[in-house]
Amino acid sequence: MPEWLLKEEQYEPLSDRDSFLDKSILSLLGILSRIRAQSGIRTGKYAVHAAFKVACTFLLIVLLSLSKNLFFILTVNVALLAAISLLSADKILRILKAGFVAALFTLVILLPSAFWGNRYGIVMIPLKVFAAVSAVNILSRTTEWRDVTGALKSFFLPDIFIFVLDITIRYIFMLGEFSLPLLYALRLRSVGKNNRKYASLSGVAGTMFIKSKEMAEEMNAAMECRGFTGDYRKSSRIRMNWTDSGYLLIHMLLLLLFLYLG
């Protein structure tokens, strides 16, 4: 037996930083888990119709943008907090976290204007941002993507816009699932110090580009075989229940309050 086979192996790889890979993997996992959670939302018998949610959320954002009355802004925030309290604990935490982070960032940006006497904007704008972000997050956390894209057809939006939005969401999920094994493989094969890490990442990006091109061609062929012409159809009749009526009534009261306060 050769002598070199009897010697102990004392290889110690040089330490290297893989924070970029770790952050990329974590961000992809966060996006995929968010889309999976979005697809797994269960709507009960008395759930509000998605078309009403989209329309009322858009109306609420417009009213918040136009309002100059502090009482109205506070009323909307209280109503949104009451709606958030009806959700599950994890959704409450995520919605409040997003709203507070956006409001805090806006407050930091507006701090220099407070030294020049603009006390009005530093109070009103963060409250508006918190309310707008919370309203959009409530819509996002309680409505499936397919219901949102289906509701857009009720507002006479072009079919090409709905098609691009729908396909983009699906491709983000499918390419994310495809790129995760590539990043895991790169992470496992990077033993010691890898000086060509960015070259390896460019290879991952190139592989994803080729895969996305193949998926696009396969999807185009499948649509042609199934006779898809780019037209989205919707149900012409929306059945309202008492939760839809209550939801619309609350937003009508907010609209009347906005008009009353001027």
Secondary structure as the mmCIF struct_conf table of DSSP 4:
data_model
#
loop_
_struct_conf.conf_type_id
_struct_conf.id
_struct_conf.beg_label_comp_id
_struct_conf.beg_label_asym_id
_struct_conf.beg_label_seq_id
_struct_conf.end_label_comp_id
_struct_conf.end_label_asym_id
_struct_conf.end_label_seq_id
HELX_RH_AL_P HELX_RH_AL_P1 GLU A 3 LEU A 6
BEND BEND1 LYS A 7 LYS A 7
HELX_LH_PP_P HELX_LH_PP_P1 GLU A 8 GLU A 9
HELX_LH_PP_P HELX_LH_PP_P2 PRO A 13 SER A 15
HELX_RH_AL_P HELX_RH_AL_P2 SER A 19 SER A 39
TURN_TY1_P TURN_TY1_P1 GLY A 40 GLY A 40
TURN_TY1_P TURN_TY1_P2 LYS A 45 TYR A 46
HELX_LH_PP_P HELX_LH_PP_P3 ALA A 47 HIS A 49
HELX_RH_AL_P HELX_RH_AL_P3 ALA A 50 LEU A 66
HELX_RH_AL_P HELX_RH_AL_P4 LEU A 70 ILE A 84
TURN_TY1_P TURN_TY1_P3 SER A 85 LEU A 86
BEND BEND2 LEU A 87 LEU A 87
HELX_RH_AL_P HELX_RH_AL_P5 ALA A 89 ALA A 114
TURN_TY1_P TURN_TY1_P4 PHE A 115 GLY A 117
HELX_RH_AL_P HELX_RH_AL_P6 ARG A 119 THR A 142
BEND BEND3 THR A 143 THR A 143
HELX_RH_AL_P HELX_RH_AL_P7 TRP A 145 LEU A 152
HELX_RH_3T_P HELX_RH_3T_P1 LYS A 153 PHE A 155
TURN_TY1_P TURN_TY1_P5 PHE A 156 PHE A 156
HELX_RH_AL_P HELX_RH_AL_P8 ASP A 159 ARG A 189
BEND BEND4 GLY A 192 GLY A 192
TURN_TY1_P TURN_TY1_P6 ASN A 195 ARG A 196
HELX_RH_AL_P HELX_RH_AL_P9 LYS A 197 CYS A 225
TURN_TY1_P TURN_TY1_P7 ARG A 226 GLY A 227
BEND BEND5 GLY A 230 GLY A 230
BEND BEND6 SER A 236 SER A 236
HELX_RH_AL_P HELX_RH_AL_P10 TRP A 242 LEU A 261
#
